[in-house]
Amino acid sequence: MLLSDVAAELNVSDSQVYHMVRSGELPAIKIGGRGQWRVERAKLEEYIQHKYAETASWVRENPLNERDADLP
């Protein structure tokens, strides 16, 4: 997938996806003479599942308090 496709899938900016790839957070390959980035759909799905698990862990470790319960 193109980085722009990944950005659309995650509903984030192209530059956010580029940073995720360059930091190693999201696995990708660089191909072609101009060195264009591509993300394999399976790797994106793995990344999304990892983020679900990471978020669930964070929620368990940071329970709502009364003040948070009042927020919309």
MOPAC internal coordinates of N, CA, C and O (Angstrom, degrees):
PM7 1SCF
backbone

  N    0.0000 0     0.00 0     0.00 0    0    0    0
  C    1.4489 1     0.00 0     0.00 0    1    0    0
  C    1.5277 1   108.64 1     0.00 0    2    1    0
  O    1.2310 1   120.67 1   -34.93 1    3    2    1
  N    1.3055 1   116.32 1   145.07 1    3    2    1
  C    1.4567 1   121.26 1   172.39 1    5    3    2
  C    1.5252 1   109.26 1   -69.38 1    6    5    3
  O    1.2310 1   120.51 1   -25.27 1    7    6    5
  N    1.3283 1   116.63 1   154.73 1    7    6    5
  C    1.4653 1   119.08 1   177.93 1    9    7    6
  C    1.5225 1   111.04 1   -60.24 1   10    9    7
  O    1.2310 1   120.40 1   146.49 1   11   10    9
  N    1.3257 1   116.83 1   -33.51 1   11   10    9
  C    1.4637 1   119.78 1   178.23 1   13   11   10
  C    1.5281 1   111.34 1   -66.05 1   14   13   11
  O    1.2310 1   120.34 1   146.36 1   15   14   13
  N    1.3423 1   116.96 1   -33.64 1   15   14   13
  C    1.4678 1   120.53 1   176.14 1   17   15   14
  C    1.5265 1   110.80 1   -67.89 1   18   17   15
  O    1.2310 1   120.94 1   139.30 1   19   18   17
  N    1.3280 1   115.81 1   -40.70 1   19   18   17
  C    1.4633 1   120.61 1   177.82 1   21   19   18
  C    1.5283 1   109.47 1   -63.44 1   22   21   19
  O    1.2310 1   120.56 1   136.81 1   23   22   21
  N    1.3252 1   116.53 1   -43.19 1   23   22   21
  C    1.4671 1   120.90 1   179.01 1   25   23   22
  C    1.5238 1   110.56 1   -59.53 1   26   25   23
  O    1.2310 1   120.39 1   136.96 1   27   26   25
  N    1.3179 1   116.85 1   -43.04 1   27   26   25
  C    1.4655 1   120.64 1   179.13 1   29   27   26
  C    1.5265 1   110.43 1   -64.61 1   30   29   27
  O    1.2310 1   120.56 1   137.88 1   31   30   29
  N    1.3232 1   116.54 1   -42.12 1   31   30   29
  C    1.4708 1   121.36 1  -179.89 1   33   31   30
  C    1.5281 1   111.58 1   -62.23 1   34   33   31
  O    1.2310 1   120.49 1   140.02 1   35   34   33
  N    1.3391 1   116.66 1   -39.98 1   35   34   33
  C    1.4684 1   121.25 1  -178.50 1   37   35   34
  C    1.5207 1   112.74 1   -90.21 1   38   37   35
  O    1.2310 1   120.48 1   172.39 1   39   38   37
  N    1.3161 1   116.69 1    -7.61 1   39   38   37
  C    1.4619 1   122.67 1  -177.70 1   41   39   38
  C    1.5327 1   111.57 1    59.26 1   42   41   39
  O    1.2310 1   121.62 1  -131.93 1   43   42   41
  N    1.3303 1   114.50 1    48.07 1   43   42   41
  C    1.4598 1   122.37 1   176.36 1   45   43   42
  C    1.5270 1   107.73 1  -131.67 1   46   45   43
  O    1.2310 1   120.32 1    -4.38 1   47   46   45
  N    1.3091 1   116.99 1   175.62 1   47   46   45
  C    1.4590 1   120.22 1  -178.67 1   49   47   46
  C    1.5276 1   111.69 1   -79.23 1   50   49   47
  O    1.2310 1   121.06 1   -21.85 1   51   50   49
  N    1.3132 1   115.57 1   158.15 1   51   50   49
  C    1.4619 1   121.19 1   175.70 1   53   51   50
  C    1.5215 1   110.05 1   -58.33 1   54   53   51
  O    1.2310 1   119.96 1   139.88 1   55   54   53
  N    1.3228 1   117.69 1   -40.12 1   55   54   53
  C    1.4611 1   120.50 1  -178.19 1   57   55   54
  C    1.5308 1   111.57 1   -66.82 1   58   57   55
  O    1.2310 1   119.87 1   147.62 1   59   58   57
  N    1.3338 1   117.86 1   -32.38 1   59   58   57
  C    1.4644 1   120.16 1   176.14 1   61   59   58
  C    1.5233 1   110.30 1   -65.30 1   62   61   59
  O    1.2310 1   120.34 1   137.82 1   63   62   61
  N    1.3246 1   116.96 1   -42.18 1   63   62   61
  C    1.4613 1   120.55 1   178.62 1   65   63   62
  C    1.5247 1   109.55 1   -65.97 1   66   65   63
  O    1.2310 1   119.62 1   137.32 1   67   66   65
  N    1.3137 1   118.33 1   -42.68 1   67   66   65
  C    1.4584 1   121.87 1   178.42 1   69   67   66
  C    1.5265 1   109.78 1   -57.75 1   70   69   67
  O    1.2310 1   119.92 1   136.35 1   71   70   69
  N    1.3187 1   117.75 1   -43.65 1   71   70   69
  C    1.4697 1   121.77 1   178.75 1   73   71   70
  C    1.5327 1   110.28 1   -63.83 1   74   73   71
  O    1.2310 1   120.11 1   138.49 1   75   74   73
  N    1.3342 1   117.39 1   -41.51 1   75   74   73
  C    1.4658 1   121.28 1   179.15 1   77   75   74
  C    1.5289 1   110.69 1   -61.74 1   78   77   75
  O    1.2310 1   120.41 1   140.85 1   79   78   77
  N    1.3190 1   116.82 1   -39.15 1   79   78   77
  C    1.4600 1   121.60 1   179.07 1   81   79   78
  C    1.5236 1   110.46 1   -70.83 1   82   81   79
  O    1.2310 1   120.40 1   131.55 1   83   82   81
  N    1.3219 1   116.84 1   -48.45 1   83   82   81
  C    1.4705 1   121.03 1  -177.53 1   85   83   82
  C    1.5189 1   112.67 1   -65.45 1   86   85   83
  O    1.2310 1   119.95 1   150.45 1   87   86   85
  N    1.3347 1   117.71 1   -29.55 1   87   86   85
  C    1.4672 1   121.10 1   179.11 1   89   87   86
  C    1.5257 1   111.85 1   -81.85 1   90   89   87
  O    1.2310 1   120.39 1   168.04 1   91   90   89
  N    1.3478 1   116.86 1   -11.96 1   91   90   89
  C    1.4526 1   120.90 1  -178.53 1   93   91   90
  C    1.5244 1   113.34 1    90.49 1   94   93   91
  O    1.2310 1   120.25 1   179.28 1   95   94   93
  N    1.3184 1   117.13 1    -0.72 1   95   94   93
  C    1.4581 1   121.06 1   179.99 1   97   95   94
  C    1.5297 1   111.38 1   -64.59 1   98   97   95
  O    1.2310 1   120.49 1   141.97 1   99   98   97
  N    1.3226 1   116.67 1   -38.03 1   99   98   97
  C    1.4588 1   122.55 1   179.82 1  101   99   98
  C    1.5310 1   108.45 1  -118.60 1  102  101   99
  O    1.2310 1   119.93 1   -64.57 1  103  102  101
  N    1.3458 1   117.73 1   115.43 1  103  102  101
  C    1.4678 1   119.92 1  -179.03 1  105  103  102
  C    1.5289 1   111.64 1   -63.28 1  106  105  103
  O    1.2310 1   121.35 1   -42.14 1  107  106  105
  N    1.3340 1   115.02 1   137.86 1  107  106  105
  C    1.4626 1   121.24 1   179.63 1  109  107  106
  C    1.5254 1   108.44 1  -153.83 1  110  109  107
  O    1.2310 1   121.34 1   -12.57 1  111  110  109
  N    1.3147 1   115.05 1   167.43 1  111  110  109
  C    1.4618 1   120.53 1   174.54 1  113  111  110
  C    1.5268 1   108.97 1  -122.99 1  114  113  111
  O    1.2310 1   121.52 1   -25.95 1  115  114  113
  N    1.3080 1   114.70 1   154.05 1  115  114  113
  C    1.4613 1   121.72 1   177.56 1  117  115  114
  C    1.5167 1   106.60 1  -110.23 1  118  117  115
  O    1.2310 1   120.37 1   -57.96 1  119  118  117
  N    1.3340 1   116.89 1   122.04 1  119  118  117
  C    1.4673 1   120.28 1  -175.59 1  121  119  118
  C    1.5219 1   111.42 1  -130.55 1  122  121  119
  O    1.2310 1   121.83 1   -15.05 1  123  122  121
  N    1.3074 1   114.11 1   164.95 1  123  122  121
  C    1.4611 1   120.76 1   174.89 1  125  123  122
  C    1.5097 1   113.33 1    79.09 1  126  125  123
  O    1.2310 1   121.69 1   -12.44 1  127  126  125
  N    1.3216 1   114.37 1   167.56 1  127  126  125
  C    1.4527 1   121.57 1  -178.41 1  129  127  126
  C    1.5134 1   113.60 1   -63.07 1  130  129  127
  O    1.2310 1   120.63 1   149.77 1  131  130  129
  N    1.3276 1   116.39 1   -30.23 1  131  130  129
  C    1.4649 1   120.03 1   179.90 1  133  131  130
  C    1.5208 1   111.76 1   -93.96 1  134  133  131
  O    1.2310 1   120.18 1  -177.46 1  135  134  133
  N    1.3189 1   117.26 1     2.54 1  135  134  133
  C    1.4526 1   121.45 1   176.04 1  137  135  134
  C    1.5189 1   113.43 1    64.83 1  138  137  135
  O    1.2310 1   120.24 1  -129.12 1  139  138  137
  N    1.3084 1   117.14 1    50.88 1  139  138  137
  C    1.4602 1   120.67 1   179.98 1  141  139  138
  C    1.5266 1   109.85 1   -81.29 1  142  141  139
  O    1.2310 1   120.99 1   -39.13 1  143  142  141
  N    1.3189 1   115.71 1   140.87 1  143  142  141
  C    1.4575 1   122.23 1  -179.15 1  145  143  142
  C    1.5235 1   110.83 1   -83.58 1  146  145  143
  O    1.2310 1   121.41 1   -37.68 1  147  146  145
  N    1.3519 1   114.91 1   142.32 1  147  146  145
  C    1.4580 1   122.34 1   174.37 1  149  147  146
  C    1.5205 1   108.83 1  -136.25 1  150  149  147
  O    1.2310 1   121.17 1   -37.34 1  151  150  149
  N    1.3321 1   115.38 1   142.66 1  151  150  149
  C    1.4610 1   122.11 1   177.11 1  153  151  150
  C    1.5228 1   107.42 1  -118.48 1  154  153  151
  O    1.2310 1   120.70 1   -53.62 1  155  154  153
  N    1.3130 1   116.27 1   126.38 1  155  154  153
  C    1.4553 1   120.78 1   177.37 1  157  155  154
  C    1.5310 1   108.75 1   -71.24 1  158  157  155
  O    1.2310 1   120.35 1   -43.53 1  159  158  157
  N    1.3217 1   116.93 1   136.47 1  159  158  157
  C    1.4702 1   120.66 1  -178.21 1  161  159  158
  C    1.5278 1   111.37 1   -55.01 1  162  161  159
  O    1.2310 1   119.76 1   139.49 1  163  162  161
  N    1.3157 1   118.06 1   -40.51 1  163  162  161
  C    1.4732 1   121.08 1   179.62 1  165  163  162
  C    1.5279 1   110.57 1   -61.25 1  166  165  163
  O    1.2310 1   120.13 1   141.52 1  167  166  165
  N    1.3273 1   117.36 1   -38.48 1  167  166  165
  C    1.4735 1   120.58 1   178.30 1  169  167  166
  C    1.5213 1   110.59 1   -67.58 1  170  169  167
  O    1.2310 1   120.14 1   142.53 1  171  170  169
  N    1.3218 1   117.33 1   -37.47 1  171  170  169
  C    1.4535 1   120.63 1   177.44 1  173  171  170
  C    1.5222 1   109.85 1   -65.07 1  174  173  171
  O    1.2310 1   120.18 1   136.97 1  175  174  173
  N    1.3297 1   117.27 1   -43.03 1  175  174  173
  C    1.4619 1   120.91 1   178.88 1  177  175  174
  C    1.5292 1   110.91 1   -63.11 1  178  177  175
  O    1.2310 1   120.11 1   139.69 1  179  178  177
  N    1.3341 1   117.40 1   -40.31 1  179  178  177
  C    1.4677 1   121.32 1   176.03 1  181  179  178
  C    1.5296 1   110.28 1   -62.08 1  182  181  179
  O    1.2310 1   120.79 1   137.26 1  183  182  181
  N    1.3252 1   116.09 1   -42.74 1  183  182  181
  C    1.4602 1   121.06 1   179.29 1  185  183  182
  C    1.5272 1   110.38 1   -60.92 1  186  185  183
  O    1.2310 1   120.40 1   135.05 1  187  186  185
  N    1.3249 1   116.84 1   -44.95 1  187  186  185
  C    1.4661 1   121.10 1  -179.63 1  189  187  186
  C    1.5267 1   110.05 1   -62.90 1  190  189  187
  O    1.2310 1   119.78 1   135.53 1  191  190  189
  N    1.3334 1   118.02 1   -44.47 1  191  190  189
  C    1.4651 1   120.76 1   178.45 1  193  191  190
  C    1.5256 1   111.36 1   -62.27 1  194  193  191
  O    1.2310 1   120.51 1   140.15 1  195  194  193
  N    1.3282 1   116.63 1   -39.85 1  195  194  193
  C    1.4688 1   121.07 1   176.88 1  197  195  194
  C    1.5320 1   110.21 1   -61.47 1  198  197  195
  O    1.2310 1   120.31 1   138.35 1  199  198  197
  N    1.3127 1   117.01 1   -41.65 1  199  198  197
  C    1.4665 1   120.88 1   179.73 1  201  199  198
  C    1.5261 1   111.69 1   -66.63 1  202  201  199
  O    1.2310 1   120.24 1   143.62 1  203  202  201
  N    1.3571 1   117.15 1   -36.38 1  203  202  201
  C    1.4649 1   120.04 1   174.87 1  205  203  202
  C    1.5271 1   109.93 1   -61.06 1  206  205  203
  O    1.2310 1   120.10 1   133.45 1  207  206  205
  N    1.3285 1   117.41 1   -46.55 1  207  206  205
  C    1.4676 1   121.61 1  -179.87 1  209  207  206
  C    1.5225 1   110.86 1   -64.32 1  210  209  207
  O    1.2310 1   120.52 1   137.65 1  211  210  209
  N    1.3214 1   116.61 1   -42.35 1  211  210  209
  C    1.4676 1   121.57 1   178.91 1  213  211  210
  C    1.5311 1   110.65 1   -62.37 1  214  213  211
  O    1.2310 1   120.55 1   137.32 1  215  214  213
  N    1.3108 1   116.56 1   -42.68 1  215  214  213
  C    1.4636 1   121.24 1   179.91 1  217  215  214
  C    1.5260 1   110.78 1   -67.03 1  218  217  215
  O    1.2310 1   120.09 1   137.98 1  219  218  217
  N    1.3336 1   117.43 1   -42.02 1  219  218  217
  C    1.4657 1   121.07 1   178.81 1  221  219  218
  C    1.5245 1   110.37 1   -61.12 1  222  221  219
  O    1.2310 1   120.27 1   139.24 1  223  222  221
  N    1.3215 1   117.08 1   -40.76 1  223  222  221
  C    1.4615 1   121.30 1   177.64 1  225  223  222
  C    1.5294 1   110.49 1   -63.74 1  226  225  223
  O    1.2310 1   120.72 1   136.18 1  227  226  225
  N    1.3182 1   116.23 1   -43.82 1  227  226  225
  C    1.4688 1   120.32 1   179.36 1  229  227  226
  C    1.5296 1   110.70 1   -61.81 1  230  229  227
  O    1.2310 1   120.19 1   138.00 1  231  230  229
  N    1.3282 1   117.25 1   -42.00 1  231  230  229
  C    1.4681 1   121.79 1  -179.70 1  233  231  230
  C    1.5304 1   109.93 1   -62.81 1  234  233  231
  O    1.2310 1   120.46 1   137.44 1  235  234  233
  N    1.3417 1   116.73 1   -42.56 1  235  234  233
  C    1.4646 1   120.17 1   178.49 1  237  235  234
  C    1.5220 1   111.59 1   -62.09 1  238  237  235
  O    1.2310 1   120.66 1   141.35 1  239  238  237
  N    1.3186 1   116.34 1   -38.65 1  239  238  237
  C    1.4649 1   121.67 1  -177.23 1  241  239  238
  C    1.5251 1   113.14 1   -81.58 1  242  241  239
  O    1.2310 1   119.96 1   166.66 1  243  242  241
  N    1.3152 1   117.69 1   -13.34 1  243  242  241
  C    1.4640 1   122.44 1  -177.49 1  245  243  242
  C    1.5266 1   109.94 1  -131.36 1  246  245  243
  O    1.2310 1   120.74 1  -108.73 1  247  246  245
  N    1.3312 1   116.19 1    71.27 1  247  246  245
  C    1.4684 1   118.44 1  -177.20 1  249  247  246
  C    1.5239 1   111.97 1   -64.69 1  250  249  247
  O    1.2310 1   121.36 1   -23.39 1  251  250  249
  N    1.3238 1   115.01 1   156.61 1  251  250  249
  C    1.4618 1   120.80 1   177.31 1  253  251  250
  C    1.5213 1   109.69 1   -62.73 1  254  253  251
  O    1.2310 1   120.94 1   -36.76 1  255  254  253
  N    1.3146 1   115.81 1   143.24 1  255  254  253
  C    1.4668 1   118.96 1   169.79 1  257  255  254
  C    1.5153 1   107.22 1  -111.20 1  258  257  255
  O    1.2310 1   119.88 1    -4.23 1  259  258  257
  N    1.3059 1   117.83 1   175.77 1  259  258  257
  C    1.4721 1   120.51 1  -175.58 1  261  259  258
  C    1.5229 1   112.26 1   -57.42 1  262  261  259
  O    1.2310 1   120.04 1   139.83 1  263  262  261
  N    1.3100 1   117.53 1   -40.17 1  263  262  261
  C    1.4649 1   120.89 1  -179.32 1  265  263  262
  C    1.5247 1   110.61 1   -62.24 1  266  265  263
  O    1.2310 1   119.82 1   136.73 1  267  266  265
  N    1.3336 1   117.94 1   -43.27 1  267  266  265
  C    1.4614 1   121.63 1   179.82 1  269  267  266
  C    1.5237 1   111.69 1   -65.67 1  270  269  267
  O    1.2310 1   120.07 1   145.94 1  271  270  269
  N    1.2997 1   117.47 1   -34.06 1  271  270  269
  C    1.4653 1   121.60 1  -177.76 1  273  271  270
  C    1.5316 1   111.58 1   -63.53 1  274  273  271
  O    1.2310 1   120.17 1   155.93 1  275  274  273
  N    1.3272 1   117.28 1   -24.07 1  275  274  273
  C    1.4537 1   121.29 1  -179.87 1  277  275  274
  C    1.5271 1   113.21 1   -81.71 1  278  277  275
  O    1.2310 1   119.86 1   168.13 1  279  278  277
  N    1.3386 1   117.87 1   -11.87 1  279  278  277
  C    1.4639 1   120.72 1  -178.89 1  281  279  278
  C    1.5209 1   110.01 1   -77.59 1  282  281  279
  O    1.2310 1   120.28 1   -31.96 1  283  282  281
  N    1.3419 1   117.06 1   148.04 1  283  282  281
  C    1.4825 1   119.51 1   179.37 1  285  283  282
  C    1.5099 1   113.29 1   -67.50 1  286  285  283
  O    1.2310 1   120.10 1   180.00 1  287  286  285

